[in-house]
Amino acid sequence: MNHWPLYDQCIKHLSDHDWTDYKLFTGESDLWIPSMIIALLKDCDNALIQDKRNDTFNLLITKLKTIRPIGYNLLTPCDCDSTIWLAKAIDSMGLAVPNILLEYIFAHDLGTSGFATYNLKDEVHGFIRKPVSEIQGWLGGHDCVSINAYSLFNNIGIKKDLSLNHGISLDTNEPMFQPYWWADSRVSLLLNEKEIQVLIWPKIKKEYQDNYCPFNYSEWPDYSYCSKLLTNLLDYRCDIDALDERLLAKNDLKSLMCIMQMPLPMLMKSSLQGSWDYDGLIEGSMVRDINSIVSAALIVSNLSI
């Protein structure tokens, strides 16, 4: 089976170190994205990708000068999700995750509300020039960050019960899983597929059963997309041959982009956003990964499962 269109995409980004993917006013993400790519490609069986991944990790640590919590890039406030990805990158290289990162991550633990992306000490309110009263959504617990943290803790042997904001509801109009920063909830699941399959799905299934609610895998969320994107969740099988054919025909990943969104800071749920600015660079915008850096690595990482 030919996966070279995917591998070539990853090799190009790891070689060029051009992390321009999401067009935001803060510029390219030279901290968050490379950390994510390093972690996602850990199990890829391509030797050249592994060589380039190692080089990228060394450059990332050199840029940081000292290992510490990170944000989107060197100019932005630190955030929990980016720091989790740095911790995952370090762990993927067979190194111990420094306590300074773990302490920072746990400082964003909101208990039953999950993990927040920002807390007041991150001073994101000053960065975007808004009072604290207007950024409560960005300070709240976010499912996508919570699952990412849970995945990290599982990888490094920290026991921590997962808290998501979904709860049990029969209201099918309200998604039970709401990733705050991703336009499609399934991206978060694919980013942490192994932990979702082994650890999180049984928890969700048990909650359904305890509440006498019929459990339908396709309702949390619709996995037709996951199937096409090659993941192997429970009984769902991916059609990798069709995916390769599709990529070869289009010679790009445009139809498989991971779209990131930035809800208005006061919104506790992204579903409350009335409309999105598709050409924007700041909050209230929905942006595509224009160079498919995240999409390519996400797909390759799931090919390795």
N, C-alpha and C positions, 0 to 999 in steps of 0.2 A: 504494500500500500504506500502511495507516494504522499508524504507529508511535507515535502520540501518547500512548497509555497509558504507554509506556516513557519517552518524552520528558518527560511531565508529572511522572513520578516523580522524574526527575533534576533538573528545574527546581525542584521543591518543595524538595528537599534543599539544592541550591545556593543557594536564596533564603533558606531558614530558618536555615541554618547549624546545624541540630540534627543532630549526628552520633551520636545514640543509636541504636545498631544491635545491638551485642553486649552482653548483660547480664553484665558481669563486676564483681568487687568494686572494680576500679580506676576504674569510672565510664565516661563516654563517651569515645570515641577522637577527640579533637579535633585530633590530629596525623596519625596513620596513615591513618585513613579519608579525610579530605579530600585528603591527598597522593595516595592511590590514585585517588580520583574525578577529580581534576584530570588525572592522567596518562592514565587510561582513556578519558576523553572528548575527548582531543586531536583526533581526526579526525572527530568528530560534525559533521554538516553543518547542524545546527540553530543559527541565529544567536543565539537567546535563551540557549541552553545555553552557547554560547561566551562571551557577555557575562557570564553568571553565573559561569562557570568562571574568567574573568579576575578578577572581584571576589573570589572565594573564594581564589584564589592570593594576592592582595594582603593579604587578611585573615590568611591563614596566615603569611606572612612577617612581618607586623606583630606577630602573637602571639609568634613566635619571637624577635623583636627582632634577633637575629643568626643567620645561617644556620649550623647546627650539626647533628650527629647527633641523631636523635629516637627516641622510643619510642612506645608506644601512646597516651600522652597526656603532659601536662607533669609528672605525678606518678610515672610509671613509669621504670625504667631505660631507657637507649637500647638499641636492638637493630638488627641489621643489616638485617632485612627492611623495617622502617619507614623506615629511612634510605635504602634503595634506592628506595622509593616517593617519598620527598621528592626524591631526585636525578632520578627520572623526571619528577616534576611540574615541576621547574625546567627540565629539558631540553625538556619539552613546550611550554614558554612561549618557546622559542627562546633560552634563556639558557645560558651555560656552567655546567657542574656544578662547584662549588667544590672545590678539592683537599681541604679538611677532610673532606668527605663521602667522597670516593674513598679517602682514607687510612684512614678508619674502616672502610669496607667491606672493603678489602683486609686489614685487621687480623683479619678473620674468615675468611680463606681458609685452609682446612685441607688444601690440596693435593688429593690424590686422593679425599679424603673430602668435597670440596665446601665450601660456605660454611656457617658456623655462624650461628645466630640471635644467640647471646650468646657472649662470652668473659669471662674472669675480671675484666677491667677494668670491665665493665659492672655488676658487683656485684649481679647479679640474685639471687645466693644470700642476700645480706643483705636484699634486698627481701622475699623470701618466707620468710626466717628458716630457712634450711636450710644444713647444711654443704656444702662444695663436693663432697664425696664422694657426696652424694645428688642432685646435679643434673647428672650427667654426660650425660644424654640431652639436656638443653637446651643443653649446651655442644658437642654433636656436630654433624657436618655434616648439613644438611637439604636434601633434594632440591628442595623448593619454594623455598627461599631461593637455592639454587644456580642454578636456572633463572631466577629473577628477576634475579639478579646478571648472568648471562650475557646476558639480554635488554637490560639497561642498557648493558653494555659494547658490545654490538652497535650500539645506538642512537647511542652517542657516539664510536664508532670505536676502542675499545680492543680489541686482539686478546687473547683469553683462551680457552684450551681448556676445554670444559665437563667437569666431573667430577660424576657422579651416583653414588649408592650402590647402583644397581641391579645392575650387573655382568651377566654372561650366565649364565642358569640355565634348566634345563629343568623346574624345579620350578614348575608352574603354580599351586601352592597359596600360593606366596610372591610377592606383587606385585613386579614389577621396579622400579616407580617408586612411592615412598612419600612423599608430601608429609606433613610432620610436623604441620603446624598446620591442615590442611584435612581434613574428614571424607571428602571425595570427591576422589580424585586428579585428576579431570578439571577441577576448578576451577582448579588451578594451570596446567594446560595452556591453558585459555581465557583466563586472565589474561595470558598471554604467547603468544597464538596465532600471531602473525606469525613470531616467532622459532622457535617449535616447528615450524611448517610448513617454513620455509626452511632452518633451520640444525640443528635437533636431530633431526628425523626421519631425515634421511640418515645421521647418525652412528649412531643406533640400528639402522637397517636394515643398515648395513655391519657392525656388530658381529654381528648375526644371521648374515649371510652368511659372515663370516670363521669363524664357529663351526659352519658347516654346519647351521644351525638354520632350519627353514622360517619365513619372516617372514609373520606374520598381523597386519595393522593392528589388528584388533579385540581382540588380546590385550594391547595396551599403550597405554592400557587399553581397556575396552569403550567404543566411541565412539557407541553409540546415544544416550547422554545428550548428548554433544557435538552430535550432529546435531539433536536437539530444541532445544538451546540456541543454534541458529543459526550455529554455526561452520562453516567451510568447510575442513576438514582433508583435504588430499590428494584422494581420490576421494569423500569423504563430503560430501553436500550437505545443507543445512539446509532445513527446511520452515517458512519464516518465516510464511507465511499461516496455517498451523495454530497457530503460536505466538501470533500476534496474536488469533486467534479464541479461543484458550484464555484469554489475558489479559483480553480484553474480557468474556468470559463470567463470569470470577471477579472481575474488577475489582481484582485484586491480584497479587502475585508470590509468594504463599505457597508454591505448589508448586515454585517455582524457587529456593528460598533457598540461599545459600551457607553451609553449616554449618561453623563453626570449632570446633576441638577443642584442648584443652590436656592433652596426655599428662602423666602423673606425671613429675616432673623427672628421675628416675633411668632412665627407659626410653629406650633408644637408638632404638627404632622405635615408632611409634604402634600398629602391629599387635600389640605385646606387651601393650597395655592390656587387662586382663581384662574389665572392664565400665566403662561410662561413667555419670557422674551427669548426667542430662538437665535437672536443675533446679539444678545447681551454679553457683557463681560463681568458682571457683578451679581449681587443677590437678586433673586427673581428670574435667573437665567437657566436655560437648559442647553448644555454644550456637548458636542460630539467629540470623540477621540479622533481627531482629524488625520492622524498618522497611524492609527490602529495599533499603537504600542501596547495598550492594555488589552485590547481584544485578542491580538495575536498570542500574547503570553498566556492569557486566560484559556484559550483553546488548547494550546500546546500542553499546559499543565494538566488539563483534563484528559488529554490523549495518553498521559503517562500513568493514569490510574489503572 
